[in-house]
Amino acid sequence: MKENANAKARIKTADLVMTALFAAIVAVFSQIAVPMPSQVSVTLQTFAVALCGYTLGAKKGTAAIMVYILLGAAGIPVFTGFKGGIACIASFTGGFIYGFLPFAFLCGLSAKNKALKIVFGIVGLLVLHFFGTLHYSFLTSNGFIASFLLVSAPYLVKDVISVVLAFFASKAIARAAGKLAASK
């Protein structure tokens, strides 16, 4: 019985480590950015968030994104441009920041079919862009369509490619982790 409790504790520790690791990965990829006139930078965040969901699953992937958001809200400079604080979530890009939660969740949903997992990721991406566009529209008093054309449409092709690449990267990570576990 004691061995079973120790095994559960190790699993929980591993989950915590992976959650923290992926929150850090998202923070690092957030800094790879190209500023745009709309104040919504081109970043690798969508790749990192999708990778997080695909690799950790819906529950743990979403938890990692929540850690990332809470760290940023607390003032730790994890958001794009080494920014932090609650003001970032209230800024033009705030909808994209909190939109990462359903995006990671949908990427992490279980599906036996590869294509269906990618579809879940793209649906999550559309939800992310909806939140980002709506938030931007609200702050700027632009219409939804005008905001979509400014802060969403130009990024969609790159983001769809990011989702697909993240899916395949997560498969490579899983294979490598399986080989590592088998060698022990």
N, C-alpha and C positions, 0 to 999 in steps of 0.2 A: 504494500500500500504506500509506503514511504517513497519507493522508487517511482511510482506513478505520479505522486505529488511533485517530485523533483523534475520529472519529464515535463509536466505541465508548466512548472516555473521556468524551465529552459525555453520552452516554446514561447512563453510570454516575453521573456527577455529578448529572444530573437525577433519577435514581432516589434518590440519597442525599438530595437536597434535598426531594423529595416525601415520602420516608419520615420525615425529620425534621419536616417541616411537619405531616404527619398525626399524628405522635406529640404534637406541640404542640397540635393541635386537640383530641385526646382529653383532654389535660391541662386545657385550658381548659373544655371541656364537663363535665369531672368536678367542677368547682367550682360548677356550677349545680345546687344540691342542696337538697332539703327533708328535714331530719332526721325519722326515724321512731322510734317506741319500740323496734322490733326491732334498732336500730342499723344497719340497712341503709337508707340514704337513697334517696329518689327522685331520680334524676339524669338527665342527658341523655347519659350514657356509652354506653348501648346504641345510641343514634342515631349518636354519633360513631364508635364501633367498626364498626358496620355500614357507615357512609359510607366509612370507611377501607378495608374489604374490598371493597366494591362499586367504589370509585374506583380503587384501586391493584391489585386482583387478589389472588389467594390468597397468593402468595409475598411480594410487597412489602407487602401489607396486614398480614400476620402479622408481618413484620419490623418494621413501624412500631409494632405493639402490643408486640412484644418490647422495643423501645427504650423505650417508655413504662413498661413494667413494670421494666426494669432501672434506669431513672432513678429511679423511685419506691423500688425496693429499696435503691438507693445512698443514699437519704436526701433526695433532692430532693423538695420537697413538691408532687407532681403528683397524688396521690390525693385523693379527695373530702375536703373540709374542709382543704385545704392541708396534708395529712399526707404523710409519706414514711418510708421505713425498712422493713426486713424484717419488723418487727413488724406492719405493716399487712397483709402477705400472710398472716401467721399469725393475724390477727384474724378476727372474725366475717364480714367481707366478702372475705376472701382467696380463697375459691373462685370468687367472681365475677371477681376480678382475673385469676387465671390461666385462668379460663374464657373470657376475652376472646380468647385465642389460637385455639382451635378455632372460636369464633364468627366472628372476622375471616376465618379461612381458608375456612370454608364460605360466607360471604357473597361471597368473592372467586372462588369456582369459576366457571369458564366455562360458559355455557349460552346457546344461541341463543334460547331461549324466555324471555320476560320472567317469566311465571308460575313457571317452573322456578327461575329465579334467586331469586325471592322465597321459594319453597319452601326452597331451600338456606339462605337467611338465617333462616327460621323454624326449620329443623332446628338450625342453629347456635345460635339463641336457646335452644332446648330443651336443648342440650348445656350451654350457659352456665348456665342455671338448675339443671340437674342438679348441676354442679360446685359452684355456690353453695350449694344446699340441702344437699348431702352434707357439705360443709365445715362449714357452720353446725351441722348435726345432730351432727357429730362433736365440735365444740367445746362445744356446750351440753348434750350427752347427751340431747337431745330425739330422739324418733323421727323418721324421715325424713318421714313424712306430716305430723306436727305442724310440723316445720321448713318443709316446703313451703308449708303454709297460712300460715305467718308471714312468710317472706322471699321467696317466689316467686309464689304465686298472686295476691297483691294488685297485682303489678307486670306481670303478663303482658299485659294488654290494652294498657297504655301501651307496653310493649316491642314488641309486634307492630306497633302503629302506627308506632313509631320505625323498625323494619326497613323497612316499606313506604315511609315518607317518605324514608329514607336511600337506598333504591333509586332513587327518582325524582330526588332531589337529585343523585345521582351521574351520572344521565343528563344533567341540566342542566349539570353541571360538564364532562362530556365534550363536550357540544355547544359550550359556551363555549370550551373549550380547542381544539377543532377549528377554530372560527372564528378564534381568535387565531393559530393556526399557519398557517391559510390566508392571513391578511392579511400575513404576513411576506414 
